[in-house]
Amino acid sequence: MPEISRFFGIIIRMYSEIGSSHHIPHFHAYYQNNVGIFSLDPIELLTGEMPKRQRRLIEAWAELHQSELLQDWKLLAEGRKPFSIQPLT
């Protein structure tokens, strides 16, 4: 699963199955032993668990980069490599 971004110990990855719909547009966030799957529109936790502070950071980052995340989703659906997205600093 390609890594899209990394910040404050959080890793963001995105995966899509070529030529088929892979659920709704979303990304996976990893922090220590926690995994959360977030939708892109609206940005919200779909499944999994994430500590409150990290969840807020992930949601803020995703809101800042929502259009880039949607573009990466489309690239992956076409079988192309996604672009890295600037981390929070």
N, C-alpha and C positions, 0 to 999 in steps of 0.2 A: 504494500500500500504506500503510494508516494507521500513523502513528508512535504507539507506545504509551508509550515512555519514552526518556530520554536521560540518560546519566551517564558521567563520566570519558572522554568522547570516543566512547562506545559508543551506537549508535542501535538501538533495538528496534522492529521493525515486525511486524505480523501481517496475514495475508491469508486470506480464505476465499471460496470460490465459493458464491454463494447457491443454495440448493436442491439442492446436490450435495455428496457427501463429498469433501473436498479433503485426501486422505491422512489421516494421524493428526493430532491437535491439536499444533500446533507454532508457533514464532515464528522470525523471522529476526533475526540480530544482525549489525551492521556496525561495523567498527573499521578505520579507514584503508582499506587495500586488501583487507581480510579480510572474508569473509562466512561465517557459520555458521548452520546451521538446527538448532534445538534442539527436542526433543520436550517435551511438558508433563508426561507421566506414564508413565515416570519422566523426570526432567529429565536429558537427556543430549544430547551433540552427535551429530546424525544424519549430517550431511554438511557439508563445507566445512572451513575452517581458521580458527583463532583463536589468537593468542599465548596462552601458558599463563596469564599473569597476568590478561588480559582474560577468558579462558574461566572462570577461577575466580570473577571478579567477576560475570559473567553468570549462572553457575550458582547463586551465593549469592543474587543478586537474585531469580532465578526461584523458588528454594525459598521465599523470604520471601513471594512474591506468587503462588504457584501457584494458589490458588483464584480470585484476580482474573484471572489469565491464562486459566483455564478458562472463567470467566464471559464474558470478552471473546471467546473463541473461539465460544461459543454465540451471542452477539450478532451477530457477523459472519456466522455461518451462517444467521441469521434476516434478514439484510440490514440490520441496524441498525449504528449507529456504536459502536465500542468506546470504553471509558473509558480515560483516561490513567491510568497507574500510577506511583506515587511512585518517583522514582529513588533509587539509593544515594547517600548523602551522606557 
